[in-house]
Amino acid sequence: MTKRIDLRSDTVTQPTQAMREAMAHAEVGDDVYGEDPTVRRLEERTAEVLGKEAALFVTSGTQGNQVAIAAHVHGGDEVIAEAESHIFYYEAAAVAAIAGAQIRQVPGVRGVLSGADVRAAIREEPNPHHPHTALISLENTHNRAGGTVWPLHALAEVQAVGRAAGVPVHMDGARLFNAAVALGVAPRDIAQYVDTVQVCLSKGLCAPVGSVLAGSRAFIERARVWRKRLGGGMRQAGVIAAPGLVALETMVDRLAEDHANARWFAEAVAELPGMDVDLETVQTNIVIVDVAGTGLTANAFVNRLGEAGVLCSAFGPTRVRFVTHHDVDRADVEAAFAAVAGLLQGAHA
Ligand SMILES: Cc1ncc(COP(=O)(O)O)c(C=O)c1O
């Protein structure tokens, strides 16, 4: 049987051997009592890497974002976010359901908002018709835009606008480490522009589970209450924090390989008939292809490619997403490219 090449997401990775060993030997305690030394180490280390005072281990990126938003806003407030952001698109309306706030969708350019866009979206107050703008939330890298990276000057602009208006800034940094590697900067050089940030350990970094939310000490204490409220208070969680530490310490630099593989794949696929790739968006490990020119819908394309052993995701009626990660190498992306080329030959035959 030929190997299945899974390019659906960077969440499909297996934990490494080092992670499994770290899990087996993790020192644990009851984390709801604050007694799990491994969780504390992960939180302290992540806070340090992100240049923040404190951090909180959470179950998922969604929980990290939603705990953060709930700790920042009140019911009836408004959260500014890029129109196609994960918190709007893919978190089951949690901002409405949990924090009781609404999202103001602001269209960006390749996922990036300008300071002027954000300024214009902040509500004038006092005005009894308006919700209070309580938070600006940015996504870096931006998933639906194709893994695009926020330039540091754009972050600085939004930070300045937020500060001038007294509105805090949160970053959904599910793939912040990819952004840091793409820019060649330290994670804290990105996180310095936001008040709070959520990073995922279970995406490109390969940990089996978990995210970390970082911010000021006072904010993290408020977030801890929301995490408990949402059922995220975990007990001997050191067994899952331990692989997170391995992820943080050993899996960041290698993301450059995933980026190079994505770039190779994007450039190769862009040469094929009917495949439309905006190469400017291919900045990290995500490649989005519009397959409209092949005459296939995204679902039909995904199904046919799946039959050839290559998995990818439909990302709209004609858009398809491919994501590179630790468990696919250059030979795999070359094989995936060959499968796409073969599929198109079949489609045009
Ligand atoms: C940009 C972004 N934010 C948040 C999340 C949510 O992470 P999780 O699946 O761990 O809840 C994802 C997941 O893919 C994501 O891509």
The ligand as a Gaussian input file, in Angstrom:
#p B3LYP/6-31G(d) Opt

LIG

0 1
 C       -5.640000      30.473000      13.714000
 C       -6.210000      29.455000      14.636000
 N       -6.636000      29.826000      15.841000
 C       -7.156000      28.952000      16.720000
 C       -7.278000      27.622000      16.406000
 C       -7.944000      26.698000      17.385000
 O       -7.121000      25.730000      17.891000
 P       -7.743000      24.372000      18.493000
 O       -8.092000      23.529000      17.324000
 O       -6.623000      23.842000      19.313000
 O       -8.925000      24.758000      19.295000
 C       -6.851000      27.175000      15.148000
 C       -6.996000      25.755000      14.789000
 O       -6.753000      25.336000      13.693000
 C       -6.309000      28.114000      14.236000
 O       -5.914000      27.750000      13.011000

